[in-house]
Each structure stands twice: as C-alpha cells, then as structure tokens.
Amino acid sequence: MKSSQLANVLIKIIGLYVCLCAMPGLVIGLLAVLVSTFGIPKPGNWLFTELSFSIGAAVQVVAGIILIAKSRNLADFWFKSEEE
C-alpha cells in the first residue's frame, strides 16, 4: 500500500471521527428546539447556549463530510512528489 493510499484511508477515518463526535451536540440542539417549540420553560439563556452547541456541531459535521469527500485530493496534494 502506497503512502498516499494510506493517507486517503486515514483522512476518511478522521472525517468519520469528527462527524461522530459532533452527533451529541446536534442531538442536544435539536432537542432544545423541540423543547422551546412546546413551551417548556427553562431558566436563563438555556436555549441560546444549546443552539450555539448545535451550530458548532453542524460546522463539525460539515468539516467531517468535506474531509471524507476530499480525502483523495488531500492525500494526492500531500504526497504528490511520490513516484507511481
């Protein structure tokens, strides 16, 4: 296995890991939206805090998807000096 192929696989694994780590934040954010729509009162700035976690998690999911989709291009860019 060439190092560019190994890098491709490892970048995909990292992208999947980033997506999986963002899932709890997304779930909490979606639950916060559901709770706020049904009018269950929460103290303080609870909704804003949970939605900010959700927005950050959505950015992480997008970054993970980009890593997975562009892994071959990244691996070729980093290891373009290798001979076939």
PDB file of N, CA, C and O in Angstrom:
ATOM      1  N   MET A   1       0.846  -1.167   0.000  1.00  0.00           N
ATOM      2  CA  MET A   1       0.000   0.000   0.000  1.00  0.00           C
ATOM      3  C   MET A   1       0.899   1.241   0.000  1.00  0.00           C
ATOM      4  O   MET A   1       1.798   1.379   0.830  1.00  0.00           O
ATOM      5  N   LYS A   2       0.637   2.116  -0.930  1.00  0.00           N
ATOM      6  CA  LYS A   2       1.408   3.351  -1.012  1.00  0.00           C
ATOM      7  C   LYS A   2       0.993   4.305   0.093  1.00  0.00           C
ATOM      8  O   LYS A   2      -0.101   4.196   0.648  1.00  0.00           O
ATOM      9  N   SER A   3       1.873   5.234   0.403  1.00  0.00           N
ATOM     10  CA  SER A   3       1.580   6.160   1.492  1.00  0.00           C
ATOM     11  C   SER A   3       0.414   7.086   1.152  1.00  0.00           C
ATOM     12  O   SER A   3      -0.297   7.521   2.058  1.00  0.00           O
ATOM     13  N   SER A   4       0.199   7.395  -0.108  1.00  0.00           N
ATOM     14  CA  SER A   4      -0.946   8.234  -0.457  1.00  0.00           C
ATOM     15  C   SER A   4      -2.262   7.485  -0.258  1.00  0.00           C
ATOM     16  O   SER A   4      -3.265   8.086   0.127  1.00  0.00           O
ATOM     17  N   GLN A   5      -2.263   6.182  -0.516  1.00  0.00           N
ATOM     18  CA  GLN A   5      -3.462   5.384  -0.264  1.00  0.00           C
ATOM     19  C   GLN A   5      -3.741   5.269   1.236  1.00  0.00           C
ATOM     20  O   GLN A   5      -4.889   5.342   1.672  1.00  0.00           O
ATOM     21  N   LEU A   6      -2.681   5.089   2.011  1.00  0.00           N
ATOM     22  CA  LEU A   6      -2.835   5.028   3.459  1.00  0.00           C
ATOM     23  C   LEU A   6      -3.336   6.361   4.006  1.00  0.00           C
ATOM     24  O   LEU A   6      -4.200   6.395   4.882  1.00  0.00           O
ATOM     25  N   ALA A   7      -2.797   7.440   3.494  1.00  0.00           N
ATOM     26  CA  ALA A   7      -3.251   8.765   3.923  1.00  0.00           C
ATOM     27  C   ALA A   7      -4.715   8.973   3.557  1.00  0.00           C
ATOM     28  O   ALA A   7      -5.463   9.564   4.335  1.00  0.00           O
ATOM     29  N   ASN A   8      -5.131   8.504   2.404  1.00  0.00           N
ATOM     30  CA  ASN A   8      -6.526   8.608   1.982  1.00  0.00           C
ATOM     31  C   ASN A   8      -7.444   7.909   2.986  1.00  0.00           C
ATOM     32  O   ASN A   8      -8.466   8.464   3.388  1.00  0.00           O
ATOM     33  N   VAL A   9      -7.077   6.695   3.386  1.00  0.00           N
ATOM     34  CA  VAL A   9      -7.886   5.937   4.342  1.00  0.00           C
ATOM     35  C   VAL A   9      -7.897   6.632   5.698  1.00  0.00           C
ATOM     36  O   VAL A   9      -8.948   6.742   6.329  1.00  0.00           O
ATOM     37  N   LEU A  10      -6.746   7.099   6.145  1.00  0.00           N
ATOM     38  CA  LEU A  10      -6.667   7.750   7.449  1.00  0.00           C
ATOM     39  C   LEU A  10      -7.442   9.065   7.486  1.00  0.00           C
ATOM     40  O   LEU A  10      -8.051   9.391   8.505  1.00  0.00           O
ATOM     41  N   ILE A  11      -7.428   9.810   6.405  1.00  0.00           N
ATOM     42  CA  ILE A  11      -8.204  11.053   6.341  1.00  0.00           C
ATOM     43  C   ILE A  11      -9.696  10.747   6.398  1.00  0.00           C
ATOM     44  O   ILE A  11     -10.455  11.469   7.046  1.00  0.00           O
ATOM     45  N   LYS A  12     -10.119   9.679   5.724  1.00  0.00           N
ATOM     46  CA  LYS A  12     -11.530   9.279   5.804  1.00  0.00           C
ATOM     47  C   LYS A  12     -11.912   8.887   7.226  1.00  0.00           C
ATOM     48  O   LYS A  12     -13.001   9.223   7.691  1.00  0.00           O
ATOM     49  N   ILE A  13     -11.024   8.177   7.921  1.00  0.00           N
ATOM     50  CA  ILE A  13     -11.295   7.789   9.304  1.00  0.00           C
ATOM     51  C   ILE A  13     -11.386   9.024  10.192  1.00  0.00           C
ATOM     52  O   ILE A  13     -12.259   9.101  11.057  1.00  0.00           O
ATOM     53  N   ILE A  14     -10.504   9.976   9.991  1.00  0.00           N
ATOM     54  CA  ILE A  14     -10.553  11.209  10.776  1.00  0.00           C
ATOM     55  C   ILE A  14     -11.851  11.970  10.494  1.00  0.00           C
ATOM     56  O   ILE A  14     -12.465  12.504  11.417  1.00  0.00           O
ATOM     57  N   GLY A  15     -12.268  12.024   9.243  1.00  0.00           N
ATOM     58  CA  GLY A  15     -13.526  12.677   8.906  1.00  0.00           C
ATOM     59  C   GLY A  15     -14.717  12.010   9.561  1.00  0.00           C
ATOM     60  O   GLY A  15     -15.624  12.686  10.046  1.00  0.00           O
ATOM     61  N   LEU A  16     -14.720  10.691   9.579  1.00  0.00           N
ATOM     62  CA  LEU A  16     -15.796   9.952  10.241  1.00  0.00           C
ATOM     63  C   LEU A  16     -15.788  10.206  11.742  1.00  0.00           C
ATOM     64  O   LEU A  16     -16.846  10.349  12.354  1.00  0.00           O
ATOM     65  N   TYR A  17     -14.601  10.263  12.338  1.00  0.00           N
ATOM     66  CA  TYR A  17     -14.478  10.543  13.764  1.00  0.00           C
ATOM     67  C   TYR A  17     -15.012  11.935  14.095  1.00  0.00           C
ATOM     68  O   TYR A  17     -15.705  12.110  15.097  1.00  0.00           O
ATOM     69  N   VAL A  18     -14.698  12.915  13.270  1.00  0.00           N
ATOM     70  CA  VAL A  18     -15.188  14.276  13.501  1.00  0.00           C
ATOM     71  C   VAL A  18     -16.713  14.309  13.416  1.00  0.00           C
ATOM     72  O   VAL A  18     -17.365  14.968  14.226  1.00  0.00           O
ATOM     73  N   CYS A  19     -17.274  13.612  12.455  1.00  0.00           N
ATOM     74  CA  CYS A  19     -18.739  13.559  12.335  1.00  0.00           C
ATOM     75  C   CYS A  19     -19.374  12.891  13.551  1.00  0.00           C
ATOM     76  O   CYS A  19     -20.383  13.369  14.069  1.00  0.00           O
ATOM     77  N   LEU A  20     -18.785  11.792  14.005  1.00  0.00           N
ATOM     78  CA  LEU A  20     -19.344  11.081  15.151  1.00  0.00           C
ATOM     79  C   LEU A  20     -19.229  11.894  16.438  1.00  0.00           C
ATOM     80  O   LEU A  20     -20.116  11.825  17.289  1.00  0.00           O
ATOM     81  N   CYS A  21     -18.167  12.650  16.592  1.00  0.00           N
ATOM     82  CA  CYS A  21     -18.014  13.483  17.785  1.00  0.00           C
ATOM     83  C   CYS A  21     -19.003  14.643  17.800  1.00  0.00           C
ATOM     84  O   CYS A  21     -19.312  15.170  18.869  1.00  0.00           O
ATOM     85  N   ALA A  22     -19.492  15.041  16.659  1.00  0.00           N
ATOM     86  CA  ALA A  22     -20.436  16.157  16.587  1.00  0.00           C
ATOM     87  C   ALA A  22     -21.874  15.725  16.837  1.00  0.00           C
ATOM     88  O   ALA A  22     -22.733  16.576  17.068  1.00  0.00           O
ATOM     89  N   MET A  23     -22.157  14.448  16.798  1.00  0.00           N
ATOM     90  CA  MET A  23     -23.536  13.977  16.939  1.00  0.00           C
ATOM     91  C   MET A  23     -24.200  14.364  18.268  1.00  0.00           C
ATOM     92  O   MET A  23     -25.356  14.786  18.248  1.00  0.00           O
ATOM     93  N   PRO A  24     -23.527  14.242  19.418  1.00  0.00           N
ATOM     94  CA  PRO A  24     -24.202  14.646  20.659  1.00  0.00           C
ATOM     95  C   PRO A  24     -24.628  16.115  20.667  1.00  0.00           C
ATOM     96  O   PRO A  24     -25.708  16.441  21.162  1.00  0.00           O
ATOM     97  N   GLY A  25     -23.800  16.996  20.130  1.00  0.00           N
ATOM     98  CA  GLY A  25     -24.161  18.411  20.058  1.00  0.00           C
ATOM     99  C   GLY A  25     -25.360  18.656  19.167  1.00  0.00           C
ATOM    100  O   GLY A  25     -26.210  19.492  19.474  1.00  0.00           O
ATOM    101  N   LEU A  26     -25.431  17.933  18.071  1.00  0.00           N
ATOM    102  CA  LEU A  26     -26.587  18.071  17.188  1.00  0.00           C
ATOM    103  C   LEU A  26     -27.861  17.583  17.851  1.00  0.00           C
ATOM    104  O   LEU A  26     -28.911  18.214  17.730  1.00  0.00           O
ATOM    105  N   VAL A  27     -27.772  16.463  18.550  1.00  0.00           N
ATOM    106  CA  VAL A  27     -28.949  15.927  19.230  1.00  0.00           C
ATOM    107  C   VAL A  27     -29.419  16.890  20.318  1.00  0.00           C
ATOM    108  O   VAL A  27     -30.617  17.136  20.455  1.00  0.00           O
ATOM    109  N   ILE A  28     -28.485  17.432  21.085  1.00  0.00           N
ATOM    110  CA  ILE A  28     -28.850  18.381  22.133  1.00  0.00           C
ATOM    111  C   ILE A  28     -29.493  19.624  21.527  1.00  0.00           C
ATOM    112  O   ILE A  28     -30.474  20.139  22.064  1.00  0.00           O
ATOM    113  N   GLY A  29     -28.953  20.103  20.427  1.00  0.00           N
ATOM    114  CA  GLY A  29     -29.527  21.269  19.769  1.00  0.00           C
ATOM    115  C   GLY A  29     -30.926  21.011  19.238  1.00  0.00           C
ATOM    116  O   GLY A  29     -31.811  21.854  19.382  1.00  0.00           O
ATOM    117  N   LEU A  30     -31.129  19.856  18.627  1.00  0.00           N
ATOM    118  CA  LEU A  30     -32.456  19.526  18.117  1.00  0.00           C
ATOM    119  C   LEU A  30     -33.465  19.358  19.249  1.00  0.00           C
ATOM    120  O   LEU A  30     -34.617  19.774  19.132  1.00  0.00           O
ATOM    121  N   LEU A  31     -33.024  18.748  20.340  1.00  0.00           N
ATOM    122  CA  LEU A  31     -33.911  18.625  21.487  1.00  0.00           C
ATOM    123  C   LEU A  31     -34.233  19.993  22.084  1.00  0.00           C
ATOM    124  O   LEU A  31     -35.351  20.213  22.551  1.00  0.00           O
ATOM    125  N   ALA A  32     -33.277  20.906  22.075  1.00  0.00           N
ATOM    126  CA  ALA A  32     -33.525  22.258  22.580  1.00  0.00           C
ATOM    127  C   ALA A  32     -34.567  22.962  21.726  1.00  0.00           C
ATOM    128  O   ALA A  32     -35.421  23.676  22.251  1.00  0.00           O
ATOM    129  N   VAL A  33     -34.506  22.769  20.430  1.00  0.00           N
ATOM    130  CA  VAL A  33     -35.512  23.374  19.550  1.00  0.00           C
ATOM    131  C   VAL A  33     -36.883  22.769  19.826  1.00  0.00           C
ATOM    132  O   VAL A  33     -37.877  23.491  19.895  1.00  0.00           O
ATOM    133  N   LEU A  34     -36.942  21.453  19.983  1.00  0.00           N
ATOM    134  CA  LEU A  34     -38.221  20.808  20.280  1.00  0.00           C
ATOM    135  C   LEU A  34     -38.794  21.273  21.617  1.00  0.00           C
ATOM    136  O   LEU A  34     -39.994  21.522  21.730  1.00  0.00           O
ATOM    137  N   VAL A  35     -37.944  21.388  22.613  1.00  0.00           N
ATOM    138  CA  VAL A  35     -38.395  21.836  23.927  1.00  0.00           C
ATOM    139  C   VAL A  35     -38.911  23.269  23.853  1.00  0.00           C
ATOM    140  O   VAL A  35     -39.920  23.605  24.473  1.00  0.00           O
ATOM    141  N   SER A  36     -38.221  24.106  23.097  1.00  0.00           N
ATOM    142  CA  SER A  36     -38.653  25.503  23.011  1.00  0.00           C
ATOM    143  C   SER A  36     -39.951  25.649  22.222  1.00  0.00           C
ATOM    144  O   SER A  36     -40.733  26.558  22.501  1.00  0.00           O
ATOM    145  N   THR A  37     -40.197  24.786  21.253  1.00  0.00           N
ATOM    146  CA  THR A  37     -41.436  24.901  20.487  1.00  0.00           C
ATOM    147  C   THR A  37     -42.648  24.465  21.299  1.00  0.00           C
ATOM    148  O   THR A  37     -43.756  24.948  21.068  1.00  0.00           O
ATOM    149  N   PHE A  38     -42.443  23.553  22.251  1.00  0.00           N
ATOM    150  CA  PHE A  38     -43.561  23.121  23.082  1.00  0.00           C
ATOM    151  C   PHE A  38     -43.751  23.996  24.313  1.00  0.00           C
ATOM    152  O   PHE A  38     -44.661  23.760  25.107  1.00  0.00           O
ATOM    153  N   GLY A  39     -42.904  24.999  24.477  1.00  0.00           N
ATOM    154  CA  GLY A  39     -43.100  25.983  25.523  1.00  0.00           C
ATOM    155  C   GLY A  39     -42.739  25.536  26.915  1.00  0.00           C
ATOM    156  O   GLY A  39     -43.249  26.094  27.888  1.00  0.00           O
ATOM    157  N   ILE A  40     -41.873  24.545  27.046  1.00  0.00           N
ATOM    158  CA  ILE A  40     -41.431  24.124  28.365  1.00  0.00           C
ATOM    159  C   ILE A  40     -40.406  25.143  28.853  1.00  0.00           C
ATOM    160  O   ILE A  40     -39.362  25.306  28.221  1.00  0.00           O
ATOM    161  N   PRO A  41     -40.672  25.826  29.951  1.00  0.00           N
ATOM    162  CA  PRO A  41     -39.757  26.889  30.384  1.00  0.00           C
ATOM    163  C   PRO A  41     -38.444  26.330  30.944  1.00  0.00           C
ATOM    164  O   PRO A  41     -38.428  25.334  31.666  1.00  0.00           O
ATOM    165  N   LYS A  42     -37.378  26.986  30.597  1.00  0.00           N
ATOM    166  CA  LYS A  42     -36.061  26.651  31.115  1.00  0.00           C
ATOM    167  C   LYS A  42     -35.441  27.933  31.670  1.00  0.00           C
ATOM    168  O   LYS A  42     -35.686  29.013  31.134  1.00  0.00           O
ATOM    169  N   PRO A  43     -34.655  27.833  32.715  1.00  0.00           N
ATOM    170  CA  PRO A  43     -34.082  29.042  33.317  1.00  0.00           C
ATOM    171  C   PRO A  43     -32.984  29.656  32.465  1.00  0.00           C
ATOM    172  O   PRO A  43     -32.206  28.950  31.823  1.00  0.00           O
ATOM    173  N   GLY A  44     -32.935  30.968  32.470  1.00  0.00           N
ATOM    174  CA  GLY A  44     -31.832  31.710  31.860  1.00  0.00           C
ATOM    175  C   GLY A  44     -31.765  31.619  30.349  1.00  0.00           C
ATOM    176  O   GLY A  44     -32.780  31.580  29.653  1.00  0.00           O
ATOM    177  N   ASN A  45     -30.558  31.588  29.878  1.00  0.00           N
ATOM    178  CA  ASN A  45     -30.256  31.602  28.448  1.00  0.00           C
ATOM    179  C   ASN A  45     -30.044  30.193  27.919  1.00  0.00           C
ATOM    180  O   ASN A  45     -29.170  29.982  27.078  1.00  0.00           O
ATOM    181  N   TRP A  46     -30.803  29.248  28.379  1.00  0.00           N
ATOM    182  CA  TRP A  46     -30.587  27.847  28.067  1.00  0.00           C
ATOM    183  C   TRP A  46     -30.687  27.569  26.573  1.00  0.00           C
ATOM    184  O   TRP A  46     -29.850  26.856  26.018  1.00  0.00           O
ATOM    185  N   LEU A  47     -31.691  28.120  25.923  1.00  0.00           N
ATOM    186  CA  LEU A  47     -31.898  27.840  24.501  1.00  0.00           C
ATOM    187  C   LEU A  47     -30.750  28.365  23.661  1.00  0.00           C
ATOM    188  O   LEU A  47     -30.283  27.676  22.753  1.00  0.00           O
ATOM    189  N   PHE A  48     -30.286  29.575  23.949  1.00  0.00           N
ATOM    190  CA  PHE A  48     -29.175  30.140  23.179  1.00  0.00           C
ATOM    191  C   PHE A  48     -27.921  29.289  23.337  1.00  0.00           C
ATOM    192  O   PHE A  48     -27.203  29.054  22.364  1.00  0.00           O
ATOM    193  N   THR A  49     -27.655  28.830  24.546  1.00  0.00           N
ATOM    194  CA  THR A  49     -26.466  28.012  24.784  1.00  0.00           C
ATOM    195  C   THR A  49     -26.548  26.695  24.022  1.00  0.00           C
ATOM    196  O   THR A  49     -25.579  26.288  23.380  1.00  0.00           O
ATOM    197  N   GLU A  50     -27.679  26.038  24.086  1.00  0.00           N
ATOM    198  CA  GLU A  50     -27.814  24.750  23.409  1.00  0.00           C
ATOM    199  C   GLU A  50     -27.797  24.917  21.890  1.00  0.00           C
ATOM    200  O   GLU A  50     -27.243  24.072  21.186  1.00  0.00           O
ATOM    201  N   LEU A  51     -28.385  25.976  21.384  1.00  0.00           N
ATOM    202  CA  LEU A  51     -28.345  26.198  19.939  1.00  0.00           C
ATOM    203  C   LEU A  51     -26.943  26.548  19.467  1.00  0.00           C
ATOM    204  O   LEU A  51     -26.565  26.207  18.347  1.00  0.00           O
ATOM    205  N   SER A  52     -26.168  27.223  20.307  1.00  0.00           N
ATOM    206  CA  SER A  52     -24.791  27.512  19.908  1.00  0.00           C
ATOM    207  C   SER A  52     -23.977  26.219  19.836  1.00  0.00           C
ATOM    208  O   SER A  52     -23.113  26.084  18.969  1.00  0.00           O
ATOM    209  N   PHE A  53     -24.243  25.259  20.745  1.00  0.00           N
ATOM    210  CA  PHE A  53     -23.598  23.953  20.635  1.00  0.00           C
ATOM    211  C   PHE A  53     -24.017  23.259  19.352  1.00  0.00           C
ATOM    212  O   PHE A  53     -23.205  22.606  18.696  1.00  0.00           O
ATOM    213  N   SER A  54     -25.277  23.400  19.000  1.00  0.00           N
ATOM    214  CA  SER A  54     -25.792  22.757  17.794  1.00  0.00           C
ATOM    215  C   SER A  54     -25.158  23.347  16.537  1.00  0.00           C
ATOM    216  O   SER A  54     -24.830  22.618  15.600  1.00  0.00           O
ATOM    217  N   ILE A  55     -24.989  24.651  16.522  1.00  0.00           N
ATOM    218  CA  ILE A  55     -24.362  25.296  15.359  1.00  0.00           C
ATOM    219  C   ILE A  55     -22.910  24.850  15.231  1.00  0.00           C
ATOM    220  O   ILE A  55     -22.442  24.564  14.128  1.00  0.00           O
ATOM    221  N   GLY A  56     -22.200  24.789  16.344  1.00  0.00           N
ATOM    222  CA  GLY A  56     -20.821  24.306  16.315  1.00  0.00           C
ATOM    223  C   GLY A  56     -20.733  22.864  15.859  1.00  0.00           C
ATOM    224  O   GLY A  56     -19.825  22.491  15.116  1.00  0.00           O
ATOM    225  N   ALA A  57     -21.678  22.058  16.306  1.00  0.00           N
ATOM    226  CA  ALA A  57     -21.694  20.653  15.893  1.00  0.00           C
ATOM    227  C   ALA A  57     -22.004  20.526  14.405  1.00  0.00           C
ATOM    228  O   ALA A  57     -21.449  19.659  13.729  1.00  0.00           O
ATOM    229  N   ALA A  58     -22.884  21.382  13.891  1.00  0.00           N
ATOM    230  CA  ALA A  58     -23.189  21.344  12.458  1.00  0.00           C
ATOM    231  C   ALA A  58     -21.958  21.703  11.633  1.00  0.00           C
ATOM    232  O   ALA A  58     -21.722  21.117  10.576  1.00  0.00           O
ATOM    233  N   VAL A  59     -21.179  22.660  12.112  1.00  0.00           N
ATOM    234  CA  VAL A  59     -19.936  23.016  11.424  1.00  0.00           C
ATOM    235  C   VAL A  59     -18.967  21.841  11.453  1.00  0.00           C
ATOM    236  O   VAL A  59     -18.280  21.581  10.465  1.00  0.00           O
ATOM    237  N   GLN A  60     -18.906  21.129  12.578  1.00  0.00           N
ATOM    238  CA  GLN A  60     -18.045  19.949  12.657  1.00  0.00           C
ATOM    239  C   GLN A  60     -18.492  18.861  11.689  1.00  0.00           C
ATOM    240  O   GLN A  60     -17.658  18.217  11.053  1.00  0.00           O
ATOM    241  N   VAL A  61     -19.786  18.654  11.575  1.00  0.00           N
ATOM    242  CA  VAL A  61     -20.292  17.638  10.648  1.00  0.00           C
ATOM    243  C   VAL A  61     -19.927  18.000   9.214  1.00  0.00           C
ATOM    244  O   VAL A  61     -19.512  17.139   8.437  1.00  0.00           O
ATOM    245  N   VAL A  62     -20.080  19.264   8.869  1.00  0.00           N
ATOM    246  CA  VAL A  62     -19.719  19.705   7.517  1.00  0.00           C
ATOM    247  C   VAL A  62     -18.224  19.513   7.276  1.00  0.00           C
ATOM    248  O   VAL A  62     -17.820  19.063   6.205  1.00  0.00           O
ATOM    249  N   ALA A  63     -17.405  19.853   8.266  1.00  0.00           N
ATOM    250  CA  ALA A  63     -15.959  19.662   8.121  1.00  0.00           C
ATOM    251  C   ALA A  63     -15.622  18.180   7.961  1.00  0.00           C
ATOM    252  O   ALA A  63     -14.757  17.829   7.159  1.00  0.00           O
ATOM    253  N   GLY A  64     -16.288  17.315   8.708  1.00  0.00           N
ATOM    254  CA  GLY A  64     -16.048  15.880   8.574  1.00  0.00           C
ATOM    255  C   GLY A  64     -16.454  15.352   7.213  1.00  0.00           C
ATOM    256  O   GLY A  64     -15.751  14.529   6.627  1.00  0.00           O
ATOM    257  N   ILE A  65     -17.585  15.822   6.707  1.00  0.00           N
ATOM    258  CA  ILE A  65     -18.038  15.392   5.378  1.00  0.00           C
ATOM    259  C   ILE A  65     -17.075  15.868   4.302  1.00  0.00           C
ATOM    260  O   ILE A  65     -16.796  15.145   3.345  1.00  0.00           O
ATOM    261  N   ILE A  66     -16.569  17.082   4.459  1.00  0.00           N
ATOM    262  CA  ILE A  66     -15.593  17.596   3.492  1.00  0.00           C
ATOM    263  C   ILE A  66     -14.319  16.754   3.537  1.00  0.00           C
ATOM    264  O   ILE A  66     -13.750  16.431   2.494  1.00  0.00           O
ATOM    265  N   LEU A  67     -13.871  16.399   4.743  1.00  0.00           N
ATOM    266  CA  LEU A  67     -12.682  15.542   4.850  1.00  0.00           C
ATOM    267  C   LEU A  67     -12.907  14.198   4.173  1.00  0.00           C
ATOM    268  O   LEU A  67     -12.025  13.697   3.476  1.00  0.00           O
ATOM    269  N   ILE A  68     -14.067  13.622   4.373  1.00  0.00           N
ATOM    270  CA  ILE A  68     -14.353  12.328   3.759  1.00  0.00           C
ATOM    271  C   ILE A  68     -14.420  12.453   2.235  1.00  0.00           C
ATOM    272  O   ILE A  68     -13.878  11.615   1.515  1.00  0.00           O
ATOM    273  N   ALA A  69     -15.083  13.498   1.753  1.00  0.00           N
ATOM    274  CA  ALA A  69     -15.267  13.649   0.307  1.00  0.00           C
ATOM    275  C   ALA A  69     -13.973  14.032  -0.413  1.00  0.00           C
ATOM    276  O   ALA A  69     -13.741  13.600  -1.542  1.00  0.00           O
ATOM    277  N   LYS A  70     -13.146  14.824   0.221  1.00  0.00           N
ATOM    278  CA  LYS A  70     -11.932  15.325  -0.433  1.00  0.00           C
ATOM    279  C   LYS A  70     -10.666  14.613   0.026  1.00  0.00           C
ATOM    280  O   LYS A  70      -9.567  15.132  -0.166  1.00  0.00           O
ATOM    281  N   SER A  71     -10.799  13.440   0.625  1.00  0.00           N
ATOM    282  CA  SER A  71      -9.628  12.761   1.174  1.00  0.00           C
ATOM    283  C   SER A  71      -8.618  12.379   0.094  1.00  0.00           C
ATOM    284  O   SER A  71      -7.409  12.477   0.304  1.00  0.00           O
ATOM    285  N   ARG A  72      -9.108  11.955  -1.030  1.00  0.00           N
ATOM    286  CA  ARG A  72      -8.180  11.577  -2.110  1.00  0.00           C
ATOM    287  C   ARG A  72      -7.406  12.788  -2.628  1.00  0.00           C
ATOM    288  O   ARG A  72      -6.204  12.701  -2.880  1.00  0.00           O
ATOM    289  N   ASN A  73      -8.096  13.914  -2.785  1.00  0.00           N
ATOM    290  CA  ASN A  73      -7.415  15.124  -3.241  1.00  0.00           C
ATOM    291  C   ASN A  73      -6.384  15.597  -2.220  1.00  0.00           C
ATOM    292  O   ASN A  73      -5.290  16.021  -2.593  1.00  0.00           O
ATOM    293  N   LEU A  74      -6.730  15.527  -0.925  1.00  0.00           N
ATOM    294  CA  LEU A  74      -5.777  15.927   0.115  1.00  0.00           C
ATOM    295  C   LEU A  74      -4.569  15.005   0.140  1.00  0.00           C
ATOM    296  O   LEU A  74      -3.434  15.469   0.250  1.00  0.00           O
ATOM    297  N   ALA A  75      -4.803  13.713   0.039  1.00  0.00           N
ATOM    298  CA  ALA A  75      -3.692  12.760   0.053  1.00  0.00           C
ATOM    299  C   ALA A  75      -2.798  12.954  -1.169  1.00  0.00           C
ATOM    300  O   ALA A  75      -1.574  12.897  -1.057  1.00  0.00           O
ATOM    301  N   ASP A  76      -3.397  13.180  -2.322  1.00  0.00           N
ATOM    302  CA  ASP A  76      -2.593  13.419  -3.525  1.00  0.00           C
ATOM    303  C   ASP A  76      -1.813  14.722  -3.413  1.00  0.00           C
ATOM    304  O   ASP A  76      -0.685  14.810  -3.898  1.00  0.00           O
ATOM    305  N   PHE A  77      -2.401  15.733  -2.780  1.00  0.00           N
ATOM    306  CA  PHE A  77      -1.717  17.014  -2.604  1.00  0.00           C
ATOM    307  C   PHE A  77      -0.519  16.860  -1.671  1.00  0.00           C
ATOM    308  O   PHE A  77       0.557  17.392  -1.943  1.00  0.00           O
ATOM    309  N   TRP A  78      -0.708  16.133  -0.575  1.00  0.00           N
ATOM    310  CA  TRP A  78       0.372  15.982   0.385  1.00  0.00           C
ATOM    311  C   TRP A  78       1.471  15.047  -0.102  1.00  0.00           C
ATOM    312  O   TRP A  78       2.633  15.217   0.268  1.00  0.00           O
ATOM    313  N   PHE A  79       1.128  14.076  -0.914  1.00  0.00           N
ATOM    314  CA  PHE A  79       2.107  13.082  -1.372  1.00  0.00           C
ATOM    315  C   PHE A  79       2.265  13.124  -2.884  1.00  0.00           C
ATOM    316  O   PHE A  79       2.439  12.082  -3.518  1.00  0.00           O
ATOM    317  N   LYS A  80       2.206  14.312  -3.468  1.00  0.00           N
ATOM    318  CA  LYS A  80       2.304  14.400  -4.931  1.00  0.00           C
ATOM    319  C   LYS A  80       3.712  14.171  -5.440  1.00  0.00           C
ATOM    320  O   LYS A  80       3.893  13.910  -6.629  1.00  0.00           O
ATOM    321  N   SER A  81       4.713  14.259  -4.583  1.00  0.00           N
ATOM    322  CA  SER A  81       6.087  14.076  -5.034  1.00  0.00           C
ATOM    323  C   SER A  81       6.478  12.611  -5.152  1.00  0.00           C
ATOM    324  O   SER A  81       7.551  12.304  -5.672  1.00  0.00           O
ATOM    325  N   GLU A  82       5.629  11.695  -4.679  1.00  0.00           N
ATOM    326  CA  GLU A  82       5.945  10.276  -4.783  1.00  0.00           C
ATOM    327  C   GLU A  82       5.781   9.796  -6.215  1.00  0.00           C
ATOM    328  O   GLU A  82       4.909  10.257  -6.951  1.00  0.00           O
ATOM    329  N   GLU A  83       6.628   8.875  -6.583  1.00  0.00           N
ATOM    330  CA  GLU A  83       6.525   8.303  -7.920  1.00  0.00           C
ATOM    331  C   GLU A  83       5.563   7.124  -7.894  1.00  0.00           C
ATOM    332  O   GLU A  83       5.507   6.382  -6.913  1.00  0.00           O
ATOM    333  N   GLU A  84       4.829   6.960  -8.943  1.00  0.00           N
ATOM    334  CA  GLU A  84       3.839   5.866  -9.047  1.00  0.00           C
ATOM    335  C   GLU A  84       4.524   4.539  -9.179  1.00  0.00           C
ATOM    336  O   GLU A  84       3.859   3.508  -9.278  1.00  0.00           O
TER     337      GLU A  84
END
